[in-house]
């Protein structure tokens, strides 16, 4: 699993940072890709990234501000023009369906693939082929949501040496035990899978939060995650400004990560007011609260290993 950042700026693009978009690639399960937000210019950033639109099968929108959705019509059209025919599902706040329908109809864009639009709300839980996505409402000028993504736990390793020591011959029953199935051998022995499997491997848990003030719901969504992506739009001294415009400072994001017991924090949605040297100060301020901090840049890639890596 890896996060690929396509746009990490706040509000408007700059020479260094495009507006919001991020891809989550499931590297171990065929490389399918989920997009989170799709600001203007996202498809241009995709051209210079490992992301392939044909592999994108889900897009999650946090809220309907332009810097998070104005790239969607172009991405949907390009995915079709490039020949993709596999289904695509969009998730986002109420109003997303109308925005997409009007954009495609007005521009005469015909999609060659089935498109499903699912509008989300607080507490919604989706089963996406075994991966659970939980939705939580945050605090922003428009309804803005965070997404918690949880992989299922995986069975532990098969204790082959123990089986051999007990004189169990290899065969198809090894696969059954690995899948958690009990086995009856021809000699009458009954093998319980639980006795021949190592510790369960916890699936990776990550959280991607939309634009928001610091709120308790963010802590809940990020509880114990392997990686939290949280906006850190502003530096210390801008708390009042951040609050007025429904945003967070990097230190406030670190406080959310600490309270949640997250293992890692990636700061995102950085204001264009900050130069490269000032970006490092944003990180330093966050690190005073929470030690495991990175700041995303456009085209940066972060692997999330967890216990399954």
C-alpha positions as CSV (number, residue, x, y, z in Angstrom):
1,X,0.0,0.0,0.0
2,X,1.3,3.4,-0.9
3,X,0.2,7.0,-0.9
4,X,1.0,9.0,-4.1
5,X,0.5,12.7,-3.7
6,X,-0.6,14.5,-6.9
7,X,-1.5,17.9,-5.4
8,X,-0.7,19.2,-1.9
9,X,-1.5,22.9,-2.0
10,X,-4.3,24.8,-0.3
11,X,-6.9,26.7,-2.2
12,X,-5.0,27.8,-5.3
13,X,-2.1,26.2,-7.2
14,X,1.4,27.5,-7.0
15,X,4.5,26.6,-9.0
16,X,5.5,24.0,-6.4
17,X,2.1,22.6,-5.4
18,X,-1.1,21.9,-7.3
19,X,-4.4,21.8,-5.6
20,X,-5.7,18.7,-3.7
21,X,-5.4,15.2,-5.0
22,X,-3.9,12.0,-3.6
23,X,-3.9,8.4,-4.8
24,X,-3.8,5.2,-2.6
25,X,-2.4,2.3,-4.5
26,X,-2.9,-1.3,-3.3
27,X,0.4,-2.7,-4.5
28,X,-0.1,-6.2,-3.2
29,X,-3.6,-6.8,-4.7
30,X,-3.2,-6.1,-8.4
31,X,-2.3,-2.4,-8.1
32,X,-5.8,-1.0,-8.1
33,X,-5.9,2.7,-7.2
34,X,-8.3,4.9,-5.2
35,X,-8.2,8.7,-5.7
36,X,-8.9,11.1,-2.8
37,X,-10.0,14.5,-4.1
38,X,-9.5,15.7,-7.6
39,X,-8.6,19.4,-7.9
40,X,-8.1,21.2,-11.1
41,X,-5.0,19.9,-13.0
42,X,-5.1,16.4,-11.4
43,X,-4.9,14.7,-14.7
44,X,-1.8,16.6,-15.7
45,X,-0.1,15.5,-12.4
46,X,-1.2,11.9,-13.1
47,X,0.8,12.0,-16.4
48,X,4.0,12.4,-14.5
49,X,3.1,9.8,-11.8
50,X,2.9,6.0,-11.4
51,X,-1.0,6.4,-11.4
52,X,-2.8,4.9,-14.4
53,X,-6.4,6.0,-14.8
54,X,-7.4,2.5,-16.0
55,X,-6.4,1.2,-12.6
56,X,-8.5,3.8,-10.7
57,X,-11.8,2.1,-9.6
58,X,-12.9,4.4,-6.8
59,X,-12.7,8.2,-6.2
60,X,-13.5,9.7,-2.8
61,X,-14.3,13.4,-2.5
62,X,-14.0,15.0,0.9
63,X,-16.0,18.2,0.1
64,X,-17.2,20.2,-2.8
65,X,-14.9,23.2,-2.8
66,X,-13.4,23.8,-6.3
67,X,-9.8,23.0,-5.3
68,X,-11.0,19.5,-4.5
69,X,-13.5,18.7,-7.4
70,X,-12.8,20.9,-10.4
71,X,-10.5,18.3,-11.9
72,X,-13.1,15.5,-11.8
73,X,-14.8,16.0,-15.2
74,X,-11.5,16.0,-17.0
75,X,-10.3,12.8,-15.1
76,X,-13.6,11.0,-15.9
77,X,-13.4,12.0,-19.5
78,X,-9.8,11.1,-19.9
79,X,-10.3,7.7,-18.3
80,X,-12.9,7.0,-21.0
81,X,-10.9,8.4,-23.9
82,X,-8.0,6.2,-22.9
83,X,-10.2,3.1,-23.4
84,X,-11.1,2.1,-19.8
85,X,-14.3,0.1,-19.7
86,X,-14.2,-1.2,-16.1
87,X,-16.6,0.3,-13.6
88,X,-15.8,3.4,-11.5
89,X,-17.5,4.5,-8.3
90,X,-17.4,8.0,-6.9
91,X,-18.1,8.8,-3.2
92,X,-18.7,12.3,-1.9
93,X,-21.1,14.7,-0.2
94,X,-24.6,15.6,-1.3
95,X,-24.4,17.6,-4.5
96,X,-21.6,15.5,-6.1
97,X,-24.0,13.6,-8.4
98,X,-25.6,16.8,-9.7
99,X,-22.1,18.4,-10.3
100,X,-21.0,15.4,-12.3
101,X,-24.2,14.9,-14.3
102,X,-24.4,18.6,-15.3
103,X,-20.7,18.7,-16.2
104,X,-20.8,15.6,-18.4
105,X,-24.1,16.6,-20.0
106,X,-23.1,20.2,-20.7
107,X,-19.8,19.2,-22.2
108,X,-21.2,16.3,-24.2
109,X,-18.8,13.9,-22.6
110,X,-19.8,10.2,-23.0
111,X,-18.3,7.6,-20.7
112,X,-17.6,4.1,-22.0
113,X,-17.6,2.6,-18.5
114,X,-20.3,2.3,-15.9
115,X,-20.2,5.1,-13.4
116,X,-21.8,4.9,-9.9
117,X,-22.1,8.0,-7.7
118,X,-22.7,7.4,-4.0
119,X,-23.3,10.4,-1.7
120,X,-21.9,9.9,1.7
121,X,-22.8,11.1,5.2
122,X,-21.7,10.8,8.8
123,X,-21.3,7.3,10.0
124,X,-21.6,5.6,6.6
125,X,-19.6,2.4,6.2
126,X,-18.7,0.9,2.9
127,X,-17.4,-2.6,2.1
128,X,-15.1,-2.1,-0.9
129,X,-14.2,-5.7,-1.8
130,X,-13.2,-6.5,1.7
131,X,-11.6,-3.1,2.6
132,X,-13.8,-1.2,5.0
133,X,-14.2,2.6,4.6
134,X,-15.8,4.6,7.4
135,X,-17.0,8.2,6.8
136,X,-16.9,10.9,9.5
137,X,-18.1,14.5,9.2
138,X,-15.5,17.2,10.1
139,X,-15.7,21.0,10.6
140,X,-15.4,23.1,7.4
141,X,-17.3,25.8,5.5
142,X,-19.0,23.2,3.4
143,X,-19.8,19.7,4.6
144,X,-16.4,18.0,4.7
145,X,-15.7,14.4,5.4
146,X,-12.8,12.2,6.5
147,X,-12.3,8.6,5.4
148,X,-10.9,5.8,7.5
149,X,-9.7,2.8,5.4
150,X,-9.2,-0.6,7.0
151,X,-7.8,-3.7,5.4
152,X,-9.0,-7.0,6.8
153,X,-6.8,-8.9,9.0
154,X,-4.9,-11.8,7.4
155,X,-4.3,-15.3,8.8
156,X,-1.0,-16.0,10.4
157,X,1.8,-18.0,8.7
158,X,1.3,-21.7,8.4
159,X,3.5,-23.5,11.0
160,X,4.9,-26.0,8.5
161,X,7.7,-27.2,10.7
162,X,5.2,-28.1,13.5
163,X,3.1,-30.1,11.0
164,X,6.2,-31.9,9.8
165,X,7.3,-32.7,13.3
166,X,3.8,-34.3,14.0
167,X,4.2,-36.4,10.8
168,X,1.6,-34.7,8.8
169,X,2.3,-35.2,5.1
170,X,2.1,-32.2,2.8
171,X,-0.9,-31.9,0.5
172,X,-4.0,-29.9,-0.2
173,X,-4.9,-29.9,3.5
174,X,-2.0,-27.4,4.0
175,X,-3.9,-24.9,2.0
176,X,-7.1,-25.5,3.9
177,X,-5.3,-25.0,7.2
178,X,-3.8,-21.8,5.9
179,X,-7.3,-20.5,5.0
180,X,-8.5,-21.2,8.5
181,X,-10.3,-24.5,7.8
182,X,-10.1,-27.5,10.0
183,X,-8.9,-30.8,8.4
184,X,-9.7,-34.5,8.9
185,X,-6.8,-36.7,7.8
186,X,-7.2,-40.2,6.3
187,X,-5.6,-41.6,9.5
188,X,-8.5,-40.1,11.5
189,X,-6.6,-37.2,13.1
190,X,-8.5,-34.0,13.3
191,X,-6.4,-30.9,12.8
192,X,-7.6,-27.5,14.0
193,X,-6.3,-24.7,11.9
194,X,-5.9,-22.4,15.0
195,X,-3.2,-24.8,16.3
196,X,-1.1,-24.5,13.2
197,X,-1.2,-20.8,12.4
198,X,1.0,-18.1,13.7
199,X,-0.4,-14.8,15.0
200,X,-3.0,-13.0,12.9
201,X,-1.5,-10.2,10.8
202,X,-3.4,-6.9,11.4
203,X,-4.5,-5.2,8.2
204,X,-3.2,-1.7,7.6
205,X,-5.4,1.2,8.8
206,X,-5.1,4.7,7.3
207,X,-7.1,7.9,7.5
208,X,-7.5,10.7,5.0
209,X,-9.1,13.8,6.5
210,X,-10.7,16.6,4.4
211,X,-10.3,20.3,5.1
212,X,-11.2,20.9,8.8
213,X,-10.6,22.6,12.0
214,X,-9.3,20.4,14.7
215,X,-12.3,18.2,15.9
216,X,-12.9,15.2,18.0
217,X,-14.3,13.3,15.0
218,X,-10.9,13.5,13.4
219,X,-9.3,11.8,16.4
220,X,-11.9,9.0,16.2
221,X,-11.3,8.4,12.5
222,X,-7.5,8.3,13.1
223,X,-7.6,6.1,16.2
224,X,-4.5,3.8,16.0
225,X,-4.0,4.2,12.3
226,X,-0.7,3.3,10.6
227,X,-0.8,6.6,8.8
228,X,-2.9,9.8,9.1
229,X,-3.1,12.4,6.4
230,X,-4.2,15.7,7.8
231,X,-4.2,19.2,6.5
232,X,-1.6,21.5,8.0
233,X,-2.4,24.6,6.1
234,X,-0.8,27.2,8.5
235,X,2.1,27.7,10.9
236,X,2.1,28.8,14.6
237,X,0.7,32.2,15.1
238,X,-2.1,31.7,12.5
239,X,-4.5,29.9,14.8
240,X,-7.2,32.6,14.6
241,X,-6.9,32.8,10.8
242,X,-7.0,29.0,10.5
243,X,-10.1,28.9,12.7
244,X,-11.8,31.6,10.8
245,X,-11.4,29.8,7.5
246,X,-12.1,26.3,8.9
247,X,-8.5,25.0,8.7
248,X,-5.7,23.7,11.0
249,X,-2.1,24.5,11.7
250,X,0.6,21.9,11.5
251,X,0.8,21.8,15.3
252,X,-2.9,21.2,15.6
253,X,-2.7,18.3,13.1
254,X,0.1,16.8,15.2
255,X,-2.1,17.1,18.3
256,X,-4.8,15.1,16.5
257,X,-2.3,12.5,15.6
258,X,-0.9,12.2,19.1
259,X,-4.4,12.0,20.7
260,X,-5.4,9.3,18.2
261,X,-2.3,7.2,18.8
262,X,-1.5,7.2,15.1
263,X,1.9,5.8,14.1
264,X,2.6,8.4,11.5
265,X,1.4,11.8,10.3
266,X,1.7,13.2,6.8
267,X,0.9,16.9,6.6
268,X,-1.0,17.9,3.5
269,X,-2.9,21.0,2.0
270,X,-0.1,23.5,2.6
271,X,-0.8,27.2,2.1
272,X,1.1,28.8,-0.9
273,X,2.3,31.6,1.4
274,X,5.1,29.4,2.7
275,X,8.5,29.0,0.9
276,X,10.5,25.8,0.9
277,X,12.5,26.9,3.9
278,X,9.3,27.8,5.8
279,X,7.9,24.4,5.1
280,X,10.6,22.8,7.2
281,X,9.5,25.1,10.1
282,X,5.9,23.8,9.7
283,X,7.3,20.3,10.1
284,X,9.5,21.3,13.1
285,X,6.5,22.8,14.9
286,X,4.5,19.6,14.4
287,X,7.4,17.5,15.6
288,X,7.4,19.3,18.9
289,X,4.1,17.5,19.6
290,X,4.4,14.3,17.6
291,X,7.7,12.8,16.4
292,X,6.8,10.9,13.3
293,X,5.9,13.7,10.8
294,X,6.4,14.1,7.1
295,X,5.2,16.9,4.8
296,X,3.8,15.8,1.5
297,X,5.0,17.4,-1.7
298,X,3.6,16.9,-5.2
299,X,4.8,13.6,-6.6
300,X,6.0,12.3,-3.2
301,X,5.3,8.6,-2.5
302,X,5.0,7.1,1.0
303,X,4.8,3.3,1.6
304,X,2.6,2.0,4.4
305,X,3.9,-1.3,5.4
306,X,2.2,-2.1,8.7
307,X,2.4,-5.7,9.9
308,X,1.7,-7.0,6.4
309,X,4.7,-5.5,4.7
